[in-house]
Amino acid sequence: MSALLATLSATAAAAVIALPKAAQRLHLSRAKHPSLTGHARMARRVAGLIPHYAYSERAFFRSDDPDETVALRRENGFARLAELYRTRFARTRAETDAVRDGLSDLQFTGLYRVPFQYAGHVRAHLGAGAFAAASEGVTVTDLDGNVFYDLAGSYGVNLFGVDFYRACLEAGAAKVAALGPVLGPLHPVVTGNVARLKALSGLDEISFHMSGTEAVMQAVRLARYHTGRRRIVRFCGAYHGWWGEVQPGIGNPVPTRDTLTLADMSERTLKVLASRRDVACVLVNPLQAMHPNAGAPSDSALVDSGRKASFDRAAYTTWLKALRAVCTANGIVLILDEVFLGFRLAQGGAQAYFDVRADLVTYGKTLGGGLPVGVLCGRADLMRRFRDDRPVDICFARGTFNAHPYVMGAMSAFLDRLETPEVAALYRDLDATWDARAARLNALLAEAELPVRVANMSTVWTVLYTRPSRYNWMLQFYLRAEGLALSWVGTGRMIFSLAYDDAAFEAVAARFVAAANAMRADGWWEGGAPTDKAIRRAILREVAAVRLGKLGARLGLRAPDRA
């Protein structure tokens, strides 16, 4: 009997010990967003289950079961568009074709411009090319002499317009010309850069890196070093560079066990942060305020009209302040990743815009004045890479090209201009200006009864679609035909520079409406799909058919060729 009692007592004790851990795991699970974006491990598994298949040429135009008259309009419209691309972009396409086999980056971006089922037919006929010859003001010119309004924004670098950065590069090079490309010794412009970055960030110390990804890596490493904790928290859908720890889902071949992906703008997330003692840092990319808990919008994933985006400055400010309070109370380092947005929202960056002070802040993109750069600003106690009482216990971080003289020169020239009255004037009523422009374009689209709208966070825009369709991704090709240049993610992200005046914007708006009108005339928004849910179910059936080896003759599906 005594042995039985001892066993029962031990079992009960184990259960009592396990209860807090089980509760912690439950709270963590509830703090994750229910979508696949919020469950990185599951997203990778699902991605591995989706087989490649492609529509035949006939099925390409009929994947949503349209009337045959509509399908024929699509075929004729596509043929006209393909001929325009063939003749108008001939030299630019030829140069792209010549280098594609040797440039893996181009192969990747070229593949993911549209949903994969359609990609082969699009690449064969609507390749506009990846080369440009010149830029000026708010335009870029390709190898064939076609002039486009630039809505790609150089991945966010181009905040003030290409002429601004051209001047920064020239002035910066002149500042450091006497030293040249000597690495190791610092050029004196570094002194001014450090002083001004401390003032801009409101933080104590600076370190220079060659990319935003490197700056974020160092921020996370320092947070772990000083807290002695291993976990990092990122928010569902946010991007912080392509290194493994902060990209735990699709795209990263290595599992990340110390990264927690939690829901953005969630009280449950705040409760998890308040209850755990193993979290070193929380990473925030303020761009995520435009599409909380969703991945960056891209036309490669635009399989229906379910894309959503909006921006509520007050709500996101409230969230950041609550997050700041929880991090402070629990010894968690708050890292604000401003690599993309940088000074796009305000001269003082996102910290000034949202009135929230982070412990560490990363910058990149535009701060380099046109050259590659990453910058980490932080509290003095967090930036130190060694311990006074343990000299061998260090947090190593160095790079051959950190604080390169020419990068520092261009940065100095950028910071010079950032402080001028002319640039200050660009920030005056910034939100009001760009909100009004978005409203203007939306009014034109509504007046024309087009199923397209835009949402914006200042100068960063995304295109939304109001009618169920499998072909929304076609709009990017009509936009290019009208002289609007987008990045490789298509209509998911348009990035304006502050060099756009009212006349240039009106030209963009007119061309945008013309492109949407042309797309409508060719029948792409007249399919047979009644709802977005019906579209997603149809795609799931296609995937299942391919997985089961039934290639769906009715839909004309083709499995990849095998040697």
C-alpha positions in Angstrom: 0.0 0.0 0.0 2.8 2.4 0.9 4.4 1.8 -2.5 1.1 2.6 -4.2 0.7 5.8 -2.2 4.3 6.8 -3.1 3.6 6.2 -6.8 0.4 8.2 -6.7 2.1 11.0 -4.8 4.9 11.1 -7.3 2.4 11.2 -10.2 0.5 14.0 -8.6 3.7 16.0 -8.0 4.7 15.5 -11.6 1.3 16.7 -12.7 1.5 19.8 -10.6 5.0 20.6 -12.0 3.7 20.1 -15.5 0.7 22.3 -15.1 2.5 25.7 -15.4 4.4 24.5 -18.5 1.2 23.3 -20.1 -0.5 26.6 -19.3 2.5 28.5 -20.8 2.4 26.5 -24.0 -1.4 27.1 -24.2 -1.0 30.8 -23.8 1.8 30.8 -26.4 -0.4 28.9 -28.9 -3.3 31.3 -28.4 -1.0 34.2 -29.0 -0.1 33.0 -32.5 -2.2 34.2 -35.4 -4.5 31.4 -36.6 -3.4 31.7 -40.2 -0.5 29.8 -41.8 1.5 33.0 -41.6 1.3 32.7 -37.9 2.5 29.1 -37.8 5.9 29.0 -39.5 6.5 25.3 -39.1 3.1 24.3 -40.5 3.5 26.8 -43.3 6.7 25.1 -44.4 5.0 21.7 -44.3 2.1 22.9 -46.4 4.5 24.5 -48.9 6.2 21.2 -49.3 3.0 19.5 -50.2 2.0 21.8 -53.0 3.0 20.3 -56.4 3.9 22.2 -59.5 1.5 22.2 -62.3 0.8 24.5 -65.2 -2.2 25.4 -67.3 -2.2 24.5 -71.0 -2.4 27.5 -73.3 -6.2 27.0 -73.6 -6.8 26.6 -69.9 -4.7 29.7 -69.1 -7.6 31.8 -70.2 -10.4 29.6 -68.7 -9.3 28.7 -65.2 -12.4 30.3 -63.7 -14.9 28.8 -66.1 -15.9 31.9 -68.0 -18.3 32.2 -70.9 -16.5 31.3 -74.1 -17.0 34.8 -75.4 -15.2 36.1 -72.4 -12.4 33.6 -72.9 -12.0 34.7 -76.5 -11.8 38.3 -75.5 -9.0 37.4 -73.1 -7.1 35.5 -75.8 -7.4 38.4 -78.2 -6.4 40.9 -75.5 -3.4 38.9 -74.4 -2.3 38.5 -78.0 -2.4 42.3 -78.5 -0.5 42.9 -75.2 2.1 40.3 -76.1 2.7 41.9 -79.4 3.1 45.3 -77.7 5.7 43.8 -75.3 7.5 42.0 -78.2 8.0 45.2 -80.2 8.2 48.0 -77.6 10.6 46.2 -75.2 12.6 44.2 -77.8 16.2 45.3 -76.8 15.5 45.2 -73.0 14.0 41.7 -73.3 16.9 40.5 -75.4 19.4 41.7 -72.8 17.4 40.0 -70.1 17.2 36.7 -72.0 21.0 36.8 -72.6 21.8 37.0 -68.9 19.0 35.0 -67.3 20.7 31.6 -67.3 23.7 33.0 -65.5 21.9 35.2 -63.0 20.1 33.2 -60.3 18.5 36.4 -58.8 16.8 37.1 -62.0 15.5 33.6 -62.3 13.9 33.8 -58.9 12.3 37.2 -59.3 11.1 36.3 -62.8 9.4 33.1 -61.6 7.5 34.8 -58.8 5.7 37.6 -60.6 2.5 35.7 -61.0 0.8 32.6 -59.5 2.9 29.6 -60.6 0.1 27.9 -62.6 0.3 30.8 -65.1 4.0 31.6 -65.0 5.3 29.8 -68.0 2.9 31.4 -70.5 3.4 34.8 -69.0 7.2 34.5 -69.1 7.0 33.4 -72.8 4.9 36.4 -73.9 5.0 39.3 -71.4 8.6 39.6 -70.4 9.3 43.4 -70.3 13.0 42.9 -69.3 15.0 43.7 -66.2 17.3 46.4 -67.5 17.2 50.2 -67.4 19.5 52.7 -69.1 18.7 56.0 -67.3 16.7 57.8 -64.7 15.6 61.4 -64.1 13.2 63.0 -61.7 10.5 60.5 -61.1 11.1 58.5 -64.3 13.3 55.6 -65.4 14.1 54.8 -69.1 14.7 51.2 -70.4 17.1 50.1 -73.1 14.5 50.7 -75.8 14.0 54.3 -74.8 10.7 53.8 -73.1 10.1 56.2 -70.2 8.2 55.0 -67.2 7.0 56.7 -64.0 8.9 54.9 -61.3 6.6 53.2 -58.8 9.2 50.6 -57.7 11.2 53.1 -55.5 14.4 51.1 -55.6 13.1 48.8 -52.9 12.4 51.8 -50.6 15.8 53.5 -51.1 14.4 56.2 -53.3 12.7 58.4 -50.9 13.6 61.8 -52.3 14.0 61.1 -56.0 16.9 59.8 -58.0 18.3 63.3 -58.6 18.6 63.8 -54.9 20.7 60.6 -54.5 22.8 61.3 -57.5 23.8 64.6 -55.8 24.5 62.7 -52.6 26.8 60.3 -54.4 28.7 63.0 -56.1 29.0 65.2 -53.0 29.9 62.2 -50.8 32.6 61.0 -53.2 34.2 64.5 -53.2 34.2 64.6 -49.4 36.3 61.4 -49.2 38.2 61.4 -52.4 41.6 62.2 -50.8 41.4 59.0 -48.7 39.7 56.8 -51.3 38.8 53.2 -50.8 41.1 52.7 -47.8 39.6 50.3 -45.2 40.4 50.3 -41.5 41.1 53.9 -40.7 37.9 56.0 -40.4 37.3 59.1 -42.5 36.5 62.2 -40.4 33.0 62.4 -41.9 32.2 59.5 -39.6 32.3 61.9 -36.6 29.5 64.0 -38.0 27.5 61.0 -39.1 27.6 59.5 -35.6 26.6 62.8 -33.9 23.7 63.3 -36.2 22.5 59.7 -36.0 22.5 59.9 -32.2 20.4 63.1 -32.4 18.0 61.5 -34.9 17.5 58.3 -33.1 17.7 59.7 -29.5 20.1 56.8 -28.6 23.6 56.7 -27.3 25.8 54.7 -29.7 26.0 53.7 -33.4 27.5 50.8 -35.3 27.8 50.6 -39.1 27.1 47.6 -41.3 26.7 46.9 -45.0 23.0 45.9 -45.1 19.9 46.2 -43.1 19.9 42.4 -42.6 23.4 42.7 -40.9 22.2 45.5 -38.7 19.2 43.4 -37.5 21.5 40.4 -36.9 23.7 42.5 -34.7 20.8 43.9 -32.8 19.5 40.5 -32.0 22.9 39.2 -31.0 23.5 42.1 -28.6 20.1 41.6 -27.1 20.9 38.0 -26.4 24.3 38.8 -25.1 23.2 41.3 -22.5 20.0 39.6 -21.4 21.4 36.1 -21.2 18.1 34.9 -22.9 17.8 33.0 -26.1 14.3 33.6 -27.4 13.4 36.3 -29.9 9.9 37.4 -30.8 8.8 38.5 -34.2 5.3 39.3 -35.4 3.3 37.3 -37.9 4.0 38.4 -41.5 6.8 40.8 -40.6 10.1 40.9 -42.6 13.4 41.6 -41.0 15.9 40.4 -43.6 16.5 36.9 -45.1 18.6 35.4 -42.3 17.4 32.3 -40.6 16.5 33.4 -37.1 13.9 36.0 -38.3 12.6 34.1 -41.3 11.4 30.9 -39.7 8.8 29.9 -42.3 8.7 29.5 -46.1 12.0 30.4 -47.7 14.3 29.2 -44.9 15.6 25.6 -45.2 16.8 25.5 -41.6 14.3 25.2 -38.7 14.5 27.9 -36.1 13.6 26.7 -32.6 14.4 29.9 -30.6 12.1 32.2 -32.6 8.5 32.8 -31.5 6.1 34.2 -34.1 3.2 35.9 -32.4 0.2 37.8 -33.5 0.6 41.6 -34.1 -1.7 44.0 -32.2 -2.9 41.3 -29.8 -3.5 41.4 -26.1 -2.7 37.7 -25.9 0.8 38.5 -27.2 1.3 41.1 -24.5 0.3 38.5 -21.8 2.8 36.0 -23.2 5.6 38.6 -23.1 4.6 39.5 -19.5 4.7 35.8 -18.4 7.9 34.5 -20.0 11.4 34.9 -18.7 13.3 33.6 -21.7 12.6 36.4 -24.3 15.6 38.5 -25.2 14.0 40.8 -27.6 11.0 41.8 -29.6 11.4 42.9 -33.3 9.0 45.4 -34.8 8.8 46.4 -38.4 6.4 49.4 -38.4 5.5 48.7 -42.1 3.5 45.8 -40.7 0.9 48.3 -39.5 -0.4 48.4 -43.1 -1.2 44.7 -43.1 -1.0 43.3 -39.6 -0.5 39.5 -39.4 -0.2 39.1 -43.1 2.9 38.6 -45.3 4.1 41.2 -47.7 1.6 41.4 -50.6 2.9 40.1 -53.8 1.2 39.3 -57.1 2.7 35.8 -57.1 0.2 35.0 -54.3 -2.7 36.9 -55.8 -4.9 33.9 -56.5 -8.1 35.7 -55.6 -9.3 39.1 -54.4 -8.7 38.5 -50.7 -5.8 40.9 -50.3 -6.3 43.3 -47.5 -4.5 46.4 -46.3 -5.3 49.6 -44.4 -3.5 51.9 -41.9 -4.7 53.2 -38.6 -2.0 55.3 -37.1 -3.8 55.8 -33.8 -4.4 52.1 -33.2 -0.9 51.2 -34.1 0.6 53.9 -31.8 -1.5 52.5 -28.9 -0.2 49.0 -29.6 3.4 50.1 -29.8 3.1 52.0 -26.5 1.6 48.9 -24.8 4.3 46.8 -26.2 6.9 49.3 -25.0 5.5 49.1 -21.5 5.5 45.3 -21.4 9.1 45.1 -22.6 10.3 47.6 -20.1 8.5 45.8 -17.2 10.0 42.5 -18.2 13.6 43.3 -19.2 12.9 42.6 -22.9 14.8 44.6 -25.5 12.5 46.4 -27.9 14.1 46.6 -31.4 12.5 48.8 -34.0 13.4 47.7 -37.5 13.3 50.9 -39.6 15.4 49.5 -42.5 12.6 49.8 -45.0 10.6 52.8 -43.8 13.6 54.7 -42.5 12.8 58.4 -42.8 9.8 57.9 -45.0 7.2 58.7 -42.3 9.0 61.6 -40.6 12.4 63.2 -40.4 12.9 61.5 -37.1 11.8 58.1 -38.4 9.1 55.8 -37.0 10.1 56.6 -33.4 9.2 60.2 -33.9 6.1 59.4 -36.0 4.6 57.0 -33.5 6.1 58.7 -30.4 7.7 55.5 -29.1 11.3 55.1 -28.1 13.0 51.7 -28.8 16.1 50.3 -27.1 17.7 49.5 -30.4 16.8 50.9 -33.9 18.1 49.6 -37.2 18.3 51.8 -40.4 19.3 51.1 -44.0 18.1 51.8 -47.5 17.8 55.5 -48.0 20.3 56.5 -45.2 23.2 55.5 -47.4 22.6 58.3 -49.8 22.3 55.7 -52.7 24.9 53.2 -51.4 24.4 50.0 -49.4 24.3 50.5 -45.7 23.0 49.2 -42.4 23.0 51.1 -39.2 22.3 50.1 -35.6 21.6 52.7 -33.0 21.1 51.8 -29.3 21.4 52.4 -25.6 25.0 52.4 -24.4 24.5 49.4 -22.1 23.1 47.3 -24.9 25.7 48.4 -27.6 28.8 47.3 -25.7 30.3 44.1 -27.1 32.5 43.2 -24.2 32.4 42.9 -20.4 34.8 45.0 -18.2 35.0 42.2 -15.6 35.3 39.3 -18.1 37.6 40.5 -20.9 37.4 37.3 -22.9 33.6 37.2 -22.9 32.8 39.3 -26.0 30.0 39.7 -28.6 31.9 39.8 -31.9 30.7 41.8 -34.8 32.8 43.3 -37.6 32.8 43.6 -41.3 35.4 44.4 -43.9 33.3 47.1 -45.5 31.7 48.6 -42.4 32.1 52.4 -42.4 33.5 52.3 -46.0 34.7 55.9 -46.8 32.5 56.3 -49.9 29.4 55.0 -48.0 30.2 57.3 -45.1 30.6 60.2 -47.5 27.3 59.6 -49.2 25.6 59.2 -45.8 27.1 62.5 -44.8 25.7 64.2 -47.9 22.3 62.6 -47.2 22.2 63.9 -43.7 23.3 67.3 -44.8 20.3 67.5 -47.1 17.9 66.0 -44.6 18.5 69.1 -42.4 17.7 71.6 -45.2 14.5 73.7 -45.3 13.7 72.2 -48.8 13.6 68.7 -47.3 11.7 69.9 -44.3 9.1 71.3 -46.6 8.6 67.9 -48.2 7.6 66.5 -44.8 5.1 69.3 -44.1 1.6 67.8 -44.3 3.1 64.6 -45.6 0.3 62.3 -44.6 -2.4 64.7 -45.7 -0.8 65.0 -49.1 -0.5 61.3 -49.8 -3.8 60.4 -48.2 -5.4 62.9 -50.6 -3.7 61.4 -53.6 -4.8 58.0 -52.7 -8.4 59.3 -52.2 -8.1 61.0 -55.6 -7.1 57.8 -57.4 -9.8 55.8 -55.6 -12.4 58.4 -56.7 -11.3 58.0 -60.3 -11.5 54.2 -60.1 -14.9 54.4 -58.5 -16.2 56.8 -61.1 -15.0 54.5 -63.8 -16.7 51.6 -62.0 -13.5 49.6 -61.9 -13.0 46.8 -59.3 -9.7 48.2 -58.1 -8.8 50.5 -55.1 -5.6 51.5 -53.4 -4.6 51.6 -49.7 -1.6 53.6 -48.4 0.7 54.2 -45.6 2.1 57.6 -46.6 4.1 56.9 -49.8 3.8 53.1 -49.6 0.8 51.8 -51.5 -0.8 48.5 -52.3 -3.6 47.7 -54.8 -6.8 46.0 -53.6 -9.4 44.3 -55.7 -13.1 44.4 -55.0 -14.5 41.7 -57.3 -13.7 37.9 -57.0 -11.1 37.1 -59.7 -8.3 34.7 -60.5 -6.6 37.2 -62.8 -6.0 40.4 -60.8 -2.2 39.8 -61.2 -2.6 40.7 -64.9 -3.0 44.3 -64.0 0.8 44.7 -63.5 1.3 44.0 -67.3 -1.3 46.5 -68.4 0.2 49.1 -66.0 3.6 48.6 -67.6 2.1 49.0 -71.1 0.8 52.4 -69.9 4.3 53.5 -68.8 4.2 52.7 -65.1 7.2 50.7 -63.7 6.5 48.3 -60.8 8.9 46.2 -58.8 8.9 42.4 -59.1 6.1 42.0 -56.5 3.8 43.7 -58.9 0.8 45.6 -57.5 1.4 44.4 -54.0 3.7 47.4 -53.2 4.0 50.7 -55.0 6.6 53.1 -53.6 6.5 56.7 -54.5 9.3 59.2 -53.9 8.7 62.6 -52.4 9.8 64.1 -55.7 6.3 63.5 -57.1 4.5 66.8 -57.6 0.8 67.1 -58.3 1.3 67.0 -62.1 3.4 63.8 -62.0 0.9 62.1 -59.7 -2.0 63.1 -62.0 -0.2 61.5 -64.9 0.3 58.3 -62.9 -3.4 58.3 -61.9 -4.6 58.8 -65.5 -2.3 55.9 -66.7 -3.5 53.7 -63.9 -7.1 54.2 -64.8 -6.4 53.6 -68.5 -4.6 50.3 -67.6 -7.5 49.1 -65.5 -10.0 50.1 -68.3 -8.0 48.1 -70.8 -7.8 45.1 -68.6 -11.6 45.2 -68.0 -12.2 45.5 -71.8 -10.2 42.3 -72.3 -12.5 40.4 -70.0 -10.2 39.5 -67.1 -12.7 40.5 -64.4 -15.7 38.7 -66.0 -15.0 35.2 -64.8 -17.4 32.6 -63.5 -16.1 32.5 -59.9 -18.8 33.8 -57.5 -16.7 34.3 -54.4 -13.1 34.3 -53.2 -13.8 31.2 -51.2 -15.0 29.4 -54.3 -11.7 30.3 -56.1 -9.6 28.9 -53.2 -11.7 25.7 -53.1 -11.2 25.3 -56.9 -7.4 25.7 -56.5 -7.4 23.1 -53.7 -9.2 20.7 -55.9 -6.6 21.2 -58.6 -3.8 20.7 -56.2 -5.4 17.5 -54.9 -5.9 16.3 -58.5 -2.2 16.7 -59.3 -1.2 15.1 -56.0 -3.3 12.1 -56.8 -1.9 11.8 -60.3 -5.1 12.9 -62.0 -4.0 15.8 -64.1 -7.4 17.2 -64.7 -7.9 17.0 -68.5 -10.9 19.3 -68.3 -8.7 22.1 -66.9 -5.7 21.2 -69.1 -3.3 20.9 -66.1 0.2 19.9 -66.9 2.7 18.4 -64.4 6.3 19.5 -64.8 8.3 17.7 -67.4 10.7 15.1 -66.1 13.9 13.9 -67.6 
